[in-house]
Amino acid sequence: MSTGIKNLVRTLDSVDFLKMDRRTFMKALGAMGAATFLGTYKSDIVSALDFAETKLVWLHGSECTGCSESVLNAGNPDLVQALQKLNVNLVFHETICAQQGIWNDGKLVNNAELNSEVLLEDTYKQGGYILVVEGSIPNGPDGSGRYLVIGNKTFKESLAEAAKNAVAIVAVGACAAYGGITSADSEVAKDTDYRGVAFAKEDPTKGMLKELGIDKPVINIPGCPAHPDWVLLTLGAVILGKIKIPNDLDTLLDNYGRPKVFYPPDHTVHDNCPRRGYYDRGELDEEVGGPGCLWKLGCKAPYAHADCGIRRWNGSVSMCTQAGGPCIACVEPNFPDGSRPLYVEAEDKGVLLGANIDTVSKVAVGAAAVAAGVHAVRRMGKGE
Amino acid sequence: MVNVTVDPLTRIEGHQRISTEVDANGFITDAQSSSLIFRGFERILQKQDPRDAAFLTQRICGVCPISHGMTATNALDDLYGVADQVPKDALVMRNIFQGLNMIASHATHIYVLFGPDLANPAYKKVLTTLGDTGSAVWNEMVGRFAPISYKMDGAPVPVGSSYLAAIPEKKRLQEAIALIAGRMPGPSSLYPGGYTYPATVADITKLSTYYLQVMDFVSKHTLRVDFNTWIENTYKASSPQKAVSFVTEHLQGLVDKATTSNDFSKEAGWGDVEFYAAFGSELVGETLLGLPASLKHDTIGGYKDPSKICFVSYGGYYKPKDGYDPKSPAGDRIFTSGVVSGKLEYQKFDPEKITESTAHSFYNNSTKDLAPAKGETIPYTDPNKIAFTGGSDSQYSWDKAPRYDGIPGEVGPLARMLNIKEPLVTGLAQVFAEKGYSPANVYTRMLARMQEVTILAYELLNWVTVDYTPGGKISVPIDLNAAKNNQGMGLWEAPRGALGHWVSAGSDGKVTNYQCVVPGTWLMSPRDSNGIPGPLEQSLIGSKINTVGDVDYTNPFGIFHMGRSYDPCISCAVHTIDLTGKNAPNTLRIV
């Protein structure tokens, strides 16, 4: 190991996250991957502080399990190690828990070690847990919530029970945050009436908690799927008490409830896209499979507020645009409608999204569109 | 008679309700499988740019998004009329991409979804009464397969060794997919006419490293016998009988060594596959190998009436050449399409014979059984009609009931292995049938999945090292006008089974109808218009809720096994290397 690497390891190893003020902490968080954060977080600090076990309840609504899959891809340490480092008791997670719902003649039987519904009832009574929601919540048909029933209850009811005694609520993925794919425009969208936990698309007055009359703050970690770093780092910050709920949320979150440190209002995926150089030179691909900028293939990176370009995905090996597919702006509140049609260039999206998009990025989008136009003219001049 | 309901059935992708009537001896006399979620996916695609389907249908399932993306892309290749021109290297990239996903998916199913049930307290109760051997077997089961946050009798149980070791491997496989597809889940690299990312020599080198790491896990935990020896004597065996003999002899050798030591550890040669192959089955374990006990997984999850079931495969993985025929997947696929009857007779697959019934589903569709391309999705909008306790004659699920020539079909690894006449799985199925067991049961379903992993690991090497040429042509342009008033059919194989997408476009080239028939629908389907139960329902009816020990309505682990044995879904991956010799995944020369 070179001296430089040794020094780096020593520096990271000596970082005492708990002593950092919140601002520095959040900055550090943004710069780091979950691997670095959790890997260097000293367990002796945890034990010295007699760090209490944190209970985590992870509910699945109308979802595809993609966000859980994504979190299972968390780096080194992996999810199990991360839970151990942060002293988290993952009480319930539908895809990985040992339990299931067991009923005899309509009544719950056995105990919390085997029966998930008994376990959840007990946990909700005790309170003091962090609630993670993956997937959206159907309000339909007719406000009944019956388009999703789990364990003899509508998911709408389950969410109300779970939210009541939660100390923090985190909505993971586009669906839980804003409704995502389930809220996409269609002839049945009115009937299904899918909602996010705190938002319905861009609308914070139509979130399911509001509908249920529950007034609790929610941290949104959108993305289709959410990046494991975004999820684990946010949970880590909440668990370590570095994000105080609700006091810190006003400054930490943007208008759509997203931590600005991962979804920067003044930064888009386009800024650090691996194909950015091609864009700047006006080399805009019109067929897939090439090395150039994907703008003309419908890339929505200039509208997507996320740090994908810096962080990249799956152990930082790649990202959507690196592999030649357009960015679909899956972190934005109106995904997928705001991004459709996915393969058609979107010079007017700034207007479509404009009512809700931050001013800075609106300017950036305008500039991008102009630049694309300029390049097109230049290329025409060269007879291409 | 006791109503025993499992709701939710966890450790699957999504949520499922299984309601059963159970008699005093623990046998299930009636069952309903209910999916109680409506998302309206097919309607979301209507009036839209067809190309969006490759992205958006991935969101149907985050566990195998690749399979939906692939099937949609096949349907789009057909819709735009370019299927016969897709370059060889694009097809090989798609194979690698899907192959990695299928391996990861199966590994996740085996270790994270199905495996934890082997640490069920009921097994402890039974096994620990069987002296040192029983206790040793139980210690292996809980020591390998216990999930996270697991407690027994109030005490936390340490996470199982195989479970714990599998999680980083799953992550590694996903990383390999991301390397050639942008990210996982939610990859971005599929497009009609080809593939968006030409893997470089550097990518191939990196994939090879992943591959070796994963194979290292396999050799330590999963399969202790040498990988090449296994492939040569099973997948490449000259007859089903020879493949079965090889495996039973291999297991007999392990059993003989363990009779005095009671050492069933991985170090003693008992990989997870060997362990389950021996102890999972009454016929193999107790009758053939003379073990004192087994989990009897071959006694549940079978079909009682062979005339009411078939095994359907649409065919997956392209042959490495330019272009393919989207209408006739049989000759153009490495995993051939086909249908095997409940009596194990082989038939040719004809997509025209697929219909869907909604007689017991929550839809206001027309009452006739419809071909998927003409399918309707008109959901109930009256909340009171969305009930699920009305019994077998009522409407009780959002699943439609797909049928092949009017018969329910099991899809998935077992169906694929039977259709390609894979020697080991075919041989096992024949042995079970001869001895009066259902050839399909929880045990054969799991072994078929395990065997498919080894086959894919073997085939992947060929795709990466032999068939893919870095720098080759990766796509052909499509003409958007070609979609106008046209239709496309995509037939493919997801980890869980046969997956089909049907797309129609109007005069504006936009989607007029999009229908998906997914493996979960085949497997979990409710009764059809003739009242025939779906595959899971059939496998439940007549099976016991406890395979061993006393009847316990409060711990119906047989239902857990049966439900999960069909793999309600997930994903994974491998390598890119040049072989120094044939079939030598562990010896490689980096290109």
Contacts between the chains, C-beta under 8 A, distances in Angstrom:
chain1	res1	chain2	res2	distance
A	60	B	14	8.0
A	60	B	15	7.1
A	62	B	37	5.9
A	62	B	39	5.7
A	63	B	14	8.0
A	63	B	62	7.5
A	64	B	13	7.3
A	64	B	14	8.0
A	64	B	59	5.6
A	64	B	60	6.3
A	64	B	61	5.1
A	64	B	62	3.8
A	64	B	63	7.4
A	64	B	65	7.5
A	65	B	13	4.8
A	65	B	14	7.1
A	65	B	61	7.2
A	65	B	62	4.7
A	65	B	63	5.3
A	65	B	569	7.5
A	65	B	570	7.8
A	66	B	59	7.1
A	66	B	61	7.7
A	66	B	62	2.1
A	66	B	63	7.4
A	66	B	65	6.5
A	66	B	185	4.2
A	66	B	186	6.5
A	67	B	62	6.8
A	68	B	62	7.4
A	69	B	62	5.0
A	69	B	63	6.0
A	69	B	174	7.7
A	69	B	184	7.9
A	69	B	185	5.1
A	69	B	570	7.0
A	69	B	571	7.0
A	70	B	62	7.6
A	70	B	185	5.9
A	70	B	186	8.0
A	72	B	167	6.8
A	72	B	170	6.6
A	72	B	171	6.8
A	73	B	170	7.9
A	73	B	171	5.0
A	73	B	174	4.9
A	73	B	175	7.4
A	73	B	184	7.1
A	74	B	171	7.4
A	75	B	171	7.8
A	76	B	168	7.7
A	78	B	167	5.2
A	78	B	168	5.4
A	78	B	171	6.0
A	79	B	167	6.8
A	80	B	148	5.7
A	80	B	159	6.4
A	80	B	164	6.4
A	80	B	167	6.0
A	83	B	148	7.2
A	89	B	149	6.6
A	90	B	148	6.3
A	90	B	149	5.0
A	91	B	149	6.8
A	94	B	8	6.6
A	94	B	10	4.9
A	94	B	11	7.7
A	94	B	15	7.3
A	95	B	10	7.1
A	95	B	11	6.2
A	95	B	12	7.6
A	95	B	13	7.2
A	95	B	112	7.7
A	95	B	113	7.6
A	96	B	11	6.8
A	96	B	112	6.0
A	96	B	147	6.2
A	96	B	148	6.5
A	97	B	10	5.8
A	97	B	11	7.2
A	97	B	147	7.2
A	97	B	149	6.6
A	98	B	116	5.5
A	98	B	119	7.6
A	98	B	147	5.1
A	98	B	149	7.1
A	98	B	150	4.7
A	99	B	10	6.5
A	100	B	6	5.6
A	100	B	8	6.4
A	100	B	9	5.7
A	100	B	10	4.5
A	100	B	11	7.4
A	100	B	560	6.4
A	101	B	5	7.7
A	101	B	6	6.3
A	101	B	7	4.6
A	101	B	8	5.1
A	101	B	9	7.9
A	101	B	10	7.7
A	102	B	4	7.7
A	102	B	5	7.7
A	102	B	6	6.2
A	102	B	554	6.4
A	102	B	555	7.3
A	102	B	556	6.9
A	103	B	3	7.5
A	103	B	4	7.3
A	103	B	5	4.1
A	103	B	6	7.6
A	103	B	7	6.4
A	104	B	2	5.7
A	104	B	3	6.9
A	104	B	4	5.9
A	104	B	5	7.9
A	104	B	553	5.1
A	104	B	554	6.4
A	105	B	2	6.1
A	105	B	3	5.0
A	106	B	3	6.9
A	106	B	5	7.7
A	109	B	553	7.2
A	109	B	554	4.1
A	110	B	554	4.3
A	110	B	555	6.1
A	113	B	121	7.8
A	113	B	151	5.0
A	113	B	152	6.5
A	113	B	153	7.9
A	113	B	154	7.9
A	114	B	121	7.5
A	114	B	554	8.0
A	114	B	555	6.2
A	116	B	8	6.9
A	116	B	10	5.9
A	138	B	38	7.4
A	140	B	381	7.6
A	141	B	380	7.5
A	141	B	381	4.5
A	141	B	382	6.9
A	141	B	383	5.3
A	141	B	386	7.7
A	142	B	381	7.4
A	142	B	382	8.0
A	142	B	383	5.7
A	144	B	383	3.6
A	146	B	383	4.5
A	146	B	386	4.5
A	147	B	37	6.8
A	147	B	38	4.5
A	147	B	39	8.0
A	147	B	379	7.8
A	147	B	386	7.5
A	148	B	15	7.8
A	148	B	36	6.8
A	148	B	37	4.8
A	148	B	38	7.6
A	149	B	17	7.9
A	149	B	36	4.1
A	149	B	37	7.7
A	149	B	386	7.5
A	149	B	388	7.4
A	150	B	7	7.3
A	150	B	8	4.9
A	150	B	15	4.8
A	150	B	36	7.0
A	151	B	7	5.3
A	151	B	8	5.4
A	152	B	7	6.4
A	180	B	59	7.7
A	181	B	39	8.0
A	181	B	41	7.8
A	181	B	44	6.9
A	181	B	56	6.6
A	181	B	59	4.4
A	182	B	39	5.4
A	182	B	40	7.5
A	184	B	44	4.5
A	184	B	56	7.8
A	185	B	44	7.7
A	186	B	40	6.0
A	186	B	43	4.2
A	186	B	44	4.6
A	186	B	46	6.4
A	187	B	43	5.6
A	187	B	46	6.8
A	188	B	40	4.3
A	188	B	43	4.8
A	188	B	377	7.8
A	188	B	379	6.3
A	189	B	40	7.3
A	189	B	44	8.0
A	191	B	40	8.0
A	191	B	379	6.7
A	191	B	381	5.1
A	192	B	38	6.6
A	192	B	39	7.3
A	192	B	40	5.4
A	192	B	379	8.0
A	224	B	59	6.6
A	224	B	186	5.9
A	225	B	62	6.2
A	225	B	185	5.2
A	225	B	186	5.6
A	287	B	475	6.8
A	287	B	477	5.2
A	288	B	191	4.6
A	288	B	193	7.7
A	288	B	194	6.7
A	288	B	195	7.9
A	288	B	196	4.4
A	288	B	475	5.4
A	289	B	194	5.9
A	289	B	195	7.0
A	289	B	196	5.8
A	289	B	197	7.6
A	289	B	198	6.4
A	289	B	474	4.2
A	289	B	475	4.1
A	313	B	178	5.5
A	313	B	182	7.1
A	313	B	183	3.7
A	313	B	184	7.6
A	314	B	171	8.0
A	314	B	174	5.7
A	314	B	175	4.4
A	314	B	177	7.6
A	314	B	178	3.4
A	314	B	179	7.7
A	314	B	183	5.9
A	314	B	184	5.8
A	315	B	171	7.8
A	315	B	175	4.7
A	315	B	178	7.5
A	317	B	175	5.7
A	317	B	178	5.2
A	317	B	179	4.8
A	317	B	206	7.9
A	318	B	178	5.0
A	318	B	179	5.8
A	318	B	181	7.5
A	318	B	182	5.2
A	318	B	183	6.5
A	319	B	182	5.8
A	319	B	183	6.1
A	320	B	182	4.3
A	320	B	183	6.1
A	320	B	186	7.7
A	320	B	187	7.8
A	320	B	188	3.8
A	321	B	182	7.4
A	321	B	188	7.5
A	322	B	182	6.1
A	323	B	178	8.0
A	323	B	180	7.0
A	323	B	181	5.4
A	323	B	182	3.3
A	323	B	183	7.8
A	323	B	187	7.0
A	323	B	188	5.5
A	323	B	189	4.6
A	323	B	196	6.2
A	323	B	197	4.3
A	324	B	182	7.7
A	324	B	188	7.3
A	324	B	189	6.1
A	324	B	196	3.2
A	324	B	197	4.6
A	325	B	55	7.9
A	325	B	182	5.7
A	325	B	187	7.4
A	325	B	188	2.4
A	325	B	189	5.4
A	325	B	190	7.7
A	325	B	191	7.6
A	325	B	196	5.3
A	325	B	197	8.0
A	326	B	188	7.0
A	328	B	55	6.2
A	328	B	188	7.5
A	330	B	186	7.2
A	336	B	52	7.8
A	336	B	56	6.3
A	340	B	48	6.2
A	340	B	49	7.1
A	340	B	52	5.9
A	341	B	48	6.7
A	341	B	49	3.8
A	341	B	51	7.4
A	341	B	52	6.0
A	342	B	49	7.2
A	342	B	51	7.0
A	342	B	52	4.9
A	342	B	55	5.5
A	342	B	56	7.9
A	343	B	49	6.6
A	343	B	51	5.0
A	343	B	52	7.4
A	344	B	49	6.8
